[in-house]
């Protein structure tokens, strides 16, 4: 039975809660994949953002003449910098790029899971019973003794 609202409902559910459109379509095995993919990209976003902030704090502190977490105080009272200023700058740039890429990946995965739920709901409405299948068959001709020929039979029943 054709339900024209099913694809839009599946897309709405996926937009409201990722993976819910897949559950609505009764493709339960897809929901953990959606959650895992989105969770992984969100994890990398948060991790890169925290590391970016860490290196930015250290760079700002060192630029203002204060001690940062990468500065070691020796026994004689002198300080040694374990990471150079250039390394702090490069780390900030790389971590910012990684953070932005993780955010873009999260957005793309979010949109893709909505599209997947909608397309799957559309495809579930098509008739896919055995009357609409292609089956390869072997055609043996008794007149010619050769290897069997491969053919295709198309059965189209109304």
C-alpha positions as CSV (number, residue, x, y, z in Angstrom):
1,X,0.0,0.0,0.0
2,X,1.4,3.4,-1.0
3,X,1.7,5.9,1.8
4,X,2.9,9.3,0.5
5,X,3.7,10.7,3.9
6,X,6.1,7.9,4.9
7,X,9.2,9.4,3.2
8,X,8.6,12.8,4.7
9,X,7.8,11.3,8.1
10,X,11.0,9.3,8.0
11,X,13.0,12.4,7.1
12,X,11.3,14.4,9.9
13,X,12.1,11.7,12.4
14,X,15.7,11.5,11.3
15,X,16.0,15.3,11.5
16,X,14.5,15.4,15.0
17,X,16.6,12.5,16.3
18,X,19.3,10.9,14.1
19,X,18.6,7.3,13.5
20,X,14.9,7.5,14.3
21,X,14.0,7.6,10.6
22,X,15.9,4.3,10.1
23,X,13.9,2.8,13.1
24,X,10.7,4.2,11.6
25,X,11.5,2.3,8.3
26,X,12.1,-0.8,10.4
27,X,15.8,-1.0,9.4
28,X,16.9,-1.3,13.0
29,X,20.4,-2.3,12.2
30,X,21.1,1.0,10.6
31,X,20.5,3.1,13.7
32,X,23.6,2.1,15.6
33,X,25.7,2.8,12.5
34,X,24.2,6.3,12.3
35,X,24.8,6.8,16.1
36,X,28.4,5.5,15.8
37,X,29.3,7.7,12.8
38,X,27.8,10.8,14.3
39,X,29.3,10.0,17.7
40,X,32.7,9.5,16.3
41,X,32.7,12.7,14.4
42,X,31.4,14.7,17.4
43,X,34.1,13.1,19.6
44,X,36.8,14.2,17.2
45,X,35.3,17.7,17.0
46,X,35.3,18.0,20.8
47,X,38.8,16.5,21.2
48,X,40.3,18.8,18.5
49,X,38.5,21.8,20.0
50,X,39.9,21.1,23.5
51,X,43.4,20.6,22.2
52,X,43.1,23.8,20.1
53,X,42.1,25.8,23.2
54,X,44.9,24.2,25.2
55,X,47.6,25.3,22.7
56,X,46.0,28.7,22.2
57,X,46.1,29.3,26.0
58,X,49.7,28.3,26.1
59,X,50.5,30.6,23.1
60,X,48.7,33.6,24.7
61,X,50.4,33.0,28.0
62,X,53.9,32.8,26.5
63,X,53.2,35.8,24.2
64,X,52.3,37.9,27.3
65,X,55.4,36.7,29.2
66,X,53.7,34.3,31.6
67,X,54.5,30.6,32.3
68,X,52.4,28.0,30.4
69,X,52.0,24.3,30.8
70,X,54.9,23.6,28.3
71,X,57.4,25.5,30.4
72,X,59.4,23.5,32.9
73,X,61.0,25.1,36.0
74,X,64.5,23.6,36.6
75,X,66.0,22.9,40.1
76,X,68.2,26.0,39.8
77,X,65.2,28.3,39.2
78,X,65.6,28.7,35.4
79,X,62.9,27.8,33.0
80,X,63.0,25.6,29.9
81,X,60.4,25.7,27.2
82,X,59.6,22.2,26.0
83,X,57.7,23.5,23.0
84,X,58.7,26.4,20.9
85,X,56.4,29.3,19.9
86,X,56.4,28.2,16.3
87,X,55.3,24.8,17.3
88,X,52.4,26.3,19.4
89,X,51.4,28.3,16.3
90,X,51.5,25.3,14.0
91,X,49.6,23.1,16.5
92,X,46.9,25.7,16.7
93,X,46.5,25.9,12.9
94,X,46.5,22.1,12.5
95,X,44.0,21.6,15.3
96,X,41.7,24.3,14.0
97,X,41.7,22.6,10.6
98,X,41.0,19.2,12.2
99,X,38.2,20.7,14.3
100,X,36.6,22.4,11.3
101,X,36.8,19.2,9.2
102,X,35.2,17.2,12.1
103,X,32.4,19.7,12.2
104,X,31.9,19.5,8.4
105,X,31.9,15.7,8.6
106,X,29.3,15.8,11.4
107,X,27.0,18.1,9.3
108,X,27.4,15.9,6.2
109,X,26.7,12.7,8.1
110,X,23.6,14.3,9.7
111,X,22.2,15.3,6.3
112,X,23.1,12.0,4.7
113,X,21.2,10.0,7.3
114,X,18.1,12.2,6.7
115,X,18.4,11.6,3.0
116,X,19.0,7.8,3.5
117,X,15.9,7.5,5.7
118,X,13.8,9.4,3.1
119,X,15.1,7.4,0.1
120,X,14.7,4.1,2.0
121,X,11.1,5.0,2.8
122,X,10.5,5.7,-0.9
123,X,12.0,2.4,-1.9
124,X,10.0,0.4,0.6
125,X,6.8,1.4,-1.3
126,X,7.9,-0.4,-4.5
127,X,6.7,-3.9,-5.3
128,X,9.6,-6.3,-5.1
129,X,7.9,-9.7,-5.1
130,X,9.1,-12.7,-7.1
131,X,7.0,-11.8,-10.2
132,X,9.4,-8.9,-10.9
133,X,12.7,-10.7,-10.8
134,X,15.4,-11.5,-13.3
135,X,16.7,-15.0,-13.2
136,X,19.6,-16.4,-15.3
137,X,18.8,-19.7,-16.9
138,X,20.7,-22.3,-18.8
139,X,19.4,-23.1,-22.3
140,X,20.3,-26.5,-23.6
141,X,19.7,-27.2,-27.2
142,X,19.5,-30.9,-28.0
143,X,20.5,-30.3,-31.6
144,X,23.9,-28.9,-30.9
145,X,26.2,-30.5,-28.4
146,X,28.1,-27.6,-27.0
147,X,28.5,-25.9,-23.7
148,X,25.2,-24.6,-22.3
149,X,24.4,-21.0,-23.3
150,X,23.5,-18.4,-20.7
151,X,20.3,-16.5,-21.2
152,X,18.0,-14.2,-19.3
153,X,14.3,-14.8,-18.8
154,X,12.1,-11.8,-18.1
155,X,8.8,-12.7,-16.5
156,X,6.3,-9.8,-16.4
157,X,3.0,-10.7,-14.7
158,X,0.0,-8.4,-14.2
